[in-house]
Amino acid sequence: MKVCGAVTALWIGVWVGAAPVYGQTPVQLEASCVGAGGSARLCTGAAIAAQALQAQVGLLAGTGVEVPGTATTLGTRIGGGPRLAFSVRAGLVDMSFPDLSDPLVTSEAGAVATTIHGRVSAGIFDGFQLMPTVGGFLSVDVFGQASLLFLPEDEGLSEGARSYSAGVRVGVLREGFTVPGVSVSVAKRFPDDLAYLADGGPAMIDLAPGVTAYRATVGKDLFAVEWLGGIGYEEYDGTVTIDVADTGGSGGRVQFSSPLRSDRLMYFAGASTTIGILLTLSIEAGWAEGFDDTPGWDGPHDPAAHTLFGGLSARFTL
C-alpha cells in the first residue's frame, strides 16, 4: 500500500506540473506585434519562427520512446527492489524556420540539430496480473534525463543548450508470448532559454521554452528483434520576447514579451536488439505534425510541414 500511495502521489505531481499554461497563438502574437508598431511582414515571420523554434527545440529535448528500445515497463528486481536502466541516446531533428536576417523574410533558415540524452529509469512497481499470461497492468517506471542540445549556430541560434526531463511511465500490458508490451507516459521537459539573431538583425527572438510530452507505445519481440511503434502528443509553452524594426523604417525598434503555446501530434517507430543480458541497442525514426497555416503568410517556410527526427540508443539494464 505504501508503494501504491507513493506512485499515486508521484503521478499526480507530474500531471499537476504538466498542466498547460494559457498563451497566445502565432496569429495573436502577430497581431500584438503589429499593434505595438512593428513591421507586419517581420511580425508575421517572427511569430511563425517563434512557434517553429519552440516546437523543434522541444522535440530535440526528447524524441520518441521515453525508455529507449522497449514499450514494456522495467518491473522490479527479484526481492522487490527497483530495476534500473541507464541509457544514452544520440538524436537529431531537422529544423527549419523563417530567416529573419532578411527584412522581407523571403528565405528559410534551418539545419539538422543534434542532441545527446543521458537517462536513468527505475521500475518501482510490477503492476497487477490480469490473468495467467497477462500481467504488468498499472506497473510504474520513473525516469529522469539530462540532455545536451547542439543547435545550428551558423543559422543565428544560440550555440548550444541543456535540457532536463522527468516523468512517469505506466504499463498497460507486459510483453509476453501472446501479448505485446503496451505503456503510456507523461514527461515534463525544461530546455534552456534560446536566442535567435541575438547579435542583431531586422527581427530578434528570445525564447524560454517548456514542453509537456505524452507517449503511448506498443512493442513486440519477433525473431530476436523488438519492434515498437507509438504516437505522442506534445504541448509547448513558455515566454517569447520579440524585437522587430518598426513600420516607419526610421531605425526604431518594437519589443514586447508574451506567453506562446502550441501543440501537435507525433509518430515514431523503432527496433532494438539485446546483446548478452544487459545491453540493448536500438534505432528509431519518426515525424511530428506541422501547425495550422497563418492567414496571409506567403513566405518560403511552411508552418504545416512535418518535422523529421531520429536517434540511436544504448541501454544497460540492471
Buried (B, 14 or more C-beta within 10 A) or exposed (E): EEEEEBBEEBBEEBEEEBEEEEBBBBBBBBBBBBEBBBBBBBBBBBBBBBBBBBBBBBBBBBBBBBBBBBBBBBBBEEEEEBBBBBBBBEBBBBBBBBBBBBBEBEEBBBBEBBBBBEBEBBBBBBBEEBEEEBBBBBBBBBBBBEBEBBBBEEBBBBEEBEBBBBBBBBBBBBBBEEBBBBBBBBBBBBBBBBBBBBEEBBBBBBBBBBBBBBBBBBBBBEEEEBBBBBBBBBBBBBBBBBBBBBBEEEEEEBEBEBBBBBBBEBBBBBBBBBEEEEEBBBBBBBBBBBBEEBEEBEBEBBBEBBBBBBBBBBBEBE
